[in-house]
């Protein structure tokens, strides 16, 4: 297959996709990761900046700790989704029934699930960043996140996003 071209005739390989993931909802994270994996397959650079609720996607349930946290941070850490498996649907979640139905429909169509898309994006070289202010406010620690996640300030994210060919807010 001939290398894809954009409207100006430039090769797509080498372009950059910048995603700002603010949502902790399964279907929105799924959309972000489908785009990320597709861009990576097109040889694009992919940077995913997770802020506030978007951090829940990056939480590693095996590394979550309540040590050295305030009472508020401990309570918040318990009620916030602890990783990709705990993210609810944005609509029609129906106490988890809607999400289970979607996952079953995805299996019926041999579609990877959210964790598969997340791990594939990591393997293919997507760069995952956690918002420093969001980490601080929500009481999450870098050590509680998936391996390879780096911390950026909002200003550092914006500096990087300015160089992206595509910028999306999810």
N, C-alpha and C positions, 0 to 999 in steps of 0.2 A: 504494500500500500504506500502510495506517495506521501511524503511528509506533509502533514496538515499545514495550511497557511492561513494567516488572518487576512482581513480585507485589504491591507496595505501590501500583501505579498511577502511579508517577513515570516521567517520560520517561527513557530510557536515555542520550540525548544529554547530554553534560556530565559523565558519570560517568568514573571513572578506573580503568584497569587497570595494575597494577604487576607486572612479571615480573622475577624474579631468575633469570637464565640461568647455570647453573653447569656445564652439560655442553658438551662439544665434539663431540657426536655428531650426525650428519646428521639422523636422524629426530627427535631431541629438539629440535634447533634448528628443524626444519621445523614441528613442532607449535607451538612458541612463536611463530613468525612467522605461521602460519595464524591463531592466536588474535589476534595483534597486528593483522594486516590486517583481520580481521573486526570487531574492536573499533573500529578507525579508520573503517571503513565505517558503523558505527553512531554515529559522531560522538563517540566516547569519546576521552579523552586516554590515550595509551599511553606508559609509561616502562619501558624495558628496561635493567636493571642487570646487566652482565656481570661475573662474578667468576671468577677462576682460569681453568679450562678454557673457560668461556664466552667469554673474551676472544678465543679462536681464531676465532670467527665474525667478529669485527670487524677482524682483521688484514688489511692490504692487502698482497698479495704483491709489489707493485711498489714498496713503500716500506720494506720490511724492511731493516734495516742492522745490521751487526755492530760498527760504530764505537763506541768508548768503552764497550765492554761487557767484563765479566769473561769468563774462559774458560768458566765454568759457564753464564753467560747466553748466550754464543754457541752452545754446544752445545745448550742447551735450545731456543733459538730455531730451530735447524735441525731438531730432531726433532718439535717441536710443529706441528700443522697450521697452514699459512700461508694462512688464509682459508677461506671457505665451501666452495670446491671440494675442499679436502683433508679435510674432516670425514668420518670413517668412520661406518658404521652401528653402533648400540649392540649389536645382535644379528645373527648370521648375515652378518657383513661378508664373510667368506670371501675375504680378501685383495683386497677391492674388487669381487668378482663380485656379491655380494649388493646392494651399493649400485648397481652398474650395472643390475642387474635391476629394482630399485625405480625408478630413473630412467627406464628404458625403459617400465615399466608406467605411470608418471606421464605420459609423452609420449603413450602410447596413449589416455589419458583426457583429453588436452588440459589437463593440470594444469601450472601453472608449476613451475619447479624452485626449489631453495633460494635461489639468487642472485636470481631474479625476485621471490620473496617478500620477501627482504631489501631490494632496491632499491625495491619498491613501498611497503614500510613506511616507508622513508626519505622517499620522495616524498610520501606521505600525511601526514607529520608526526610519526611516532614519534620519541620522544626516546631516544637511545642513550647509556648511561653506562658508563664503565669504572671498576671498583673500584680506587682508588688503591693500596691495599696489594697487591692482586693484580698490578698493573702493576709495582710495585717488586720484589716477590718473584720474578716470572717474568722480569724483565729486559726487558719490553716498554716502548716509549716511545709517548706519545700520537701523535707524528708518524708512527708506523708503522701507525696504525689508519685506518679509513675516515673520510672527511671528516664533520664534524658531531658526532663523538663527544666527549662531555665527561667529565671525571673527577670522581668523587664519593668521599667517604670512606664507610665503612660506616654511620657515624652519620648522615650526610646522607641516605643512601639510606633508612634506617629512618625518619627524620623525614618523608620524602616518602611512604613506603609506608603510614605511619599514616593518611594522608589518602585513600588509595585505597579504592575500593569493592570491588575484587577484587584479591587478592594471590596470585600463584602462584610456586612454586619448581620450576624445570625443570632 
